[in-house]
């Protein structure tokens, strides 16, 4: 079982594929334990892709006495990159806090970053709509339970067409964000880190080639947040996905998105 003592906690990780290293992180969950099938197809054919369990998720431990900040999770990721001796690594952050962690790594440790791809992200919490949405996610999970939280976040994260066609698969024990079932304290710590994230003034310090994805149907972390990231990073490139919501879903979208990711890492 691949567990390392990183930053004073037991950190579970998996490595898939061979080639130049990629650290790929998502939102409030994990791509580990079979979730690697959700990685952009073809990426592990050409790259060594490292995926992790965040603190308190699945096999990674946590210490609730340590304040939950984005810097804490970034220190975990930095420690793993160094532990595995990956050297300069492509950072890919998809749908949420993984992208924010990437920003912190790129600011603090440019020597470890070969490129950065941000999607479904934010660089501060000055947008009141975003803050209220995040607070509502937390209150629903705390006061109404996980099933209500899962249903609500699914309605916010997928296109109506995909939700209608896949509702029975999305809701339930095997649905998205299932790692948080029965773990509100873990979710609360992740959200605390998310809501304290503020690197807008430091984005100018990111030197790595950066691609910022703008998902036009994302009603949580859409272009109203991601364009600010692109504007703050010198030389950052942006790409618009008019038909994509918070989560890339459906065979056609996944094929197109995988091509985008593979083309990006190949170009840098």
C-alpha positions in Angstrom: 0.0 0.0 0.0 1.7 3.3 -1.1 1.6 5.4 2.0 4.3 7.9 2.9 5.0 9.9 6.1 4.6 13.4 4.6 4.2 16.7 6.5 3.4 14.8 9.8 0.6 12.7 8.4 0.3 9.3 6.6 -0.4 10.2 2.9 -1.8 7.7 0.5 -0.9 8.0 -3.1 -0.9 6.0 -6.4 1.3 6.2 -9.4 0.0 5.3 -12.8 1.9 5.2 -16.1 5.4 6.1 -17.0 7.1 9.2 -18.4 7.4 12.8 -17.3 5.6 13.4 -14.0 2.1 14.8 -13.5 0.5 15.5 -10.1 -3.3 15.5 -10.7 -5.7 16.6 -8.0 -9.4 17.2 -8.0 -12.0 18.6 -5.6 -13.4 17.1 -2.4 -12.6 13.5 -3.2 -10.0 11.3 -4.7 -9.0 9.7 -8.0 -7.4 6.8 -6.1 -8.9 3.4 -5.3 -10.2 2.7 -8.8 -11.0 6.3 -9.6 -8.0 6.5 -11.9 -10.4 5.4 -14.7 -11.8 9.0 -14.5 -8.4 10.5 -15.4 -8.2 12.1 -18.9 -7.8 9.1 -21.2 -4.4 8.7 -22.7 -2.5 10.7 -20.0 -1.1 7.6 -18.3 0.1 6.2 -21.7 2.7 9.0 -21.9 3.2 10.3 -18.3 3.7 9.2 -14.8 0.5 10.4 -13.1 0.5 10.7 -9.3 -2.9 10.9 -7.6 -3.5 11.3 -3.8 -6.0 11.1 -1.0 -6.3 14.4 0.8 -6.0 14.5 4.6 -8.9 12.5 6.1 -10.0 11.1 2.8 -9.9 7.3 2.5 -6.4 6.1 3.5 -4.7 9.4 4.4 -4.7 10.4 8.0 -5.3 13.9 9.4 -4.7 15.8 12.6 -7.7 18.1 13.4 -5.6 20.2 15.7 -3.6 21.5 12.8 -5.4 24.5 11.1 -6.8 23.6 7.7 -5.3 25.9 5.1 -4.5 25.7 1.4 -0.9 26.0 2.4 -1.2 22.9 4.5 -2.5 20.8 1.6 0.2 22.4 -0.7 2.9 21.4 1.8 1.5 17.8 1.6 1.8 17.9 -2.2 5.2 19.5 -2.1 6.4 16.9 0.3 5.2 14.0 -1.9 6.9 15.5 -5.0 10.1 15.6 -3.1 9.6 12.2 -1.5 9.1 10.6 -4.9 12.0 12.7 -6.4 9.8 13.8 -9.3 11.6 17.0 -10.1 9.8 19.6 -12.1 6.2 18.3 -12.4 3.2 19.1 -14.5 0.4 20.2 -12.1 -3.2 19.5 -13.2 -6.0 20.8 -10.9 -9.5 19.8 -11.9 -12.8 20.9 -10.4 -12.0 22.6 -7.1 -9.3 22.8 -4.5 -6.7 20.8 -6.4 -6.3 23.7 -8.8 -6.0 26.1 -5.8 -3.3 23.9 -4.3 -1.5 24.0 -7.6 -1.5 27.8 -7.5 0.2 27.8 -4.1 2.8 25.3 -5.2 3.6 27.3 -8.3 4.0 30.5 -6.2 6.1 29.0 -3.4 8.1 26.3 -5.3 8.6 27.3 -8.9 11.5 24.9 -9.1 9.1 22.0 -8.8 6.6 23.1 -11.4 7.0 22.4 -15.1 3.5 23.6 -16.0 0.1 24.3 -14.4 -3.4 23.6 -15.7 -6.3 25.2 -13.6 -9.9 24.3 -14.1 -12.9 25.0 -11.8 -10.8 27.2 -9.6 -10.7 30.5 -7.8 -7.9 32.7 -6.5 -9.7 34.5 -3.6 -13.1 34.6 -2.0 -14.3 38.1 -2.7 -17.1 36.9 -5.0 -20.2 36.9 -2.8 -22.2 34.4 -5.0 -19.3 31.9 -4.8 -19.0 32.3 -1.0 -22.7 31.9 -0.4 -22.8 28.8 -2.6 -19.9 27.3 -0.7 -21.5 28.1 2.7 -24.7 26.5 1.5 -22.9 23.3 0.5 -21.5 23.1 4.1 -24.9 23.9 5.8 -26.7 21.3 3.8 -24.2 18.6 4.6 -24.1 19.5 8.3 -27.8 20.1 8.8 -29.5 17.8 6.2 -27.0 15.0 5.8 -24.8 13.7 3.1 -27.6 12.5 0.8 -29.1 15.9 0.6 -25.6 17.4 0.0 -24.8 15.0 -2.8 -28.1 15.6 -4.5 -27.7 19.4 -4.3 -24.1 19.5 -5.5 -24.9 17.2 -8.4 -27.7 19.5 -9.6 -25.1 22.3 -9.5 -22.2 20.4 -11.2 -23.6 18.7 -14.3 -25.4 19.9 -17.4 -29.2 19.3 -17.2 -29.0 16.8 -20.1 -26.3 14.7 -18.3 -28.1 14.9 -15.0 -31.4 13.7 -16.5 -29.8 10.8 -18.3 -27.6 9.7 -15.3 -29.5 10.7 -12.2 -29.8 7.2 -10.8 -26.0 6.7 -11.1 -25.1 10.0 -9.7 -27.1 9.7 -6.5 -26.3 7.1 -4.0 -23.4 5.2 -2.4 -21.4 5.0 -5.6 -22.1 8.6 -6.7 -19.8 11.6 -6.7 -18.3 12.9 -3.5 -19.0 9.5 -1.8 -15.7 9.8 0.1 -17.4 12.4 2.3 -20.3 10.2 3.4 -20.3 10.2 7.2 -17.3 12.5 7.3 -18.6 16.0 7.7 -15.7 17.1 9.9 -13.3 16.1 7.1 -15.5 18.1 4.6 -15.6 21.0 6.9 -11.8 21.1 7.1 -11.5 21.0 3.3 -14.0 23.8 3.0 -12.2 25.9 5.6 -9.1 25.7 3.5 -11.1 26.6 0.4 -12.7 29.6 2.0 -9.4 31.0 3.2 -7.6 30.8 -0.1 -6.4 34.1 -1.3 -3.4 34.4 -3.7 -4.6 37.1 -6.1 -1.8 39.4 -5.2 0.8 36.7 -5.6 -0.4 35.2 -9.0 2.2 37.5 -10.7 4.9 35.3 -9.1 3.9 32.2 -11.1 6.5 31.6 -13.7 5.4 28.2 -15.0 3.5 28.0 -18.3 -0.1 28.1 -17.2 -3.4 27.1 -18.9 -6.6 28.3 -17.4 -9.8 26.5 -18.5 -13.0 28.6 -18.6 -16.1 26.3 -18.4 -19.0 28.5 -19.5 -21.8 26.3 -18.0 -20.1 26.1 -14.6 -22.4 28.0 -12.2 -20.0 27.5 -9.2 -16.5 28.2 -10.5 -17.1 29.5 -14.0 -15.4 32.2 -16.0 -16.5 34.9 -13.5 -13.8 33.3 -11.3 -11.3 31.7 -13.6 -10.7 34.7 -15.8 -9.3 36.5 -12.8 -6.7 33.7 -12.4 -5.7 34.0 -16.1 -5.4 37.8 -15.8 -3.2 37.6 -12.7 -0.6 35.1 -14.1 1.9 36.7 -16.6 1.7 35.0 -20.0 -1.1 32.6 -18.9 -3.2 31.1 -21.7 -6.9 30.6 -21.5 -9.3 28.2 -23.3 -13.0 28.5 -23.4 -15.3 25.4 -23.1 -18.8 26.7 -24.0 -20.6 23.4 -23.3 -18.9 22.3 -20.1 -20.3 22.6 -16.6 -18.4 22.2 -13.3 -17.7 18.5 -14.1 -16.6 17.2 -17.5 -19.1 14.5 -18.1 -20.3 12.3 -21.0 -18.2 10.4 -23.6 -17.9 13.2 -26.1 -16.9 15.8 -23.6 -14.4 13.5 -22.0 -12.7 12.7 -25.3 -12.4 16.4 -26.2 -11.1 17.3 -22.8 -8.6 14.5 -22.7 -7.3 15.7 -26.0 -7.0 19.2 -24.6 -5.0 18.0 -21.5 -2.7 15.7 -23.5 -2.0 18.5 -26.1 -1.2 20.9 -23.3 1.3 18.7 -21.4 2.9 17.7 -24.7 3.4 21.4 -25.6 5.3 22.3 -22.5 
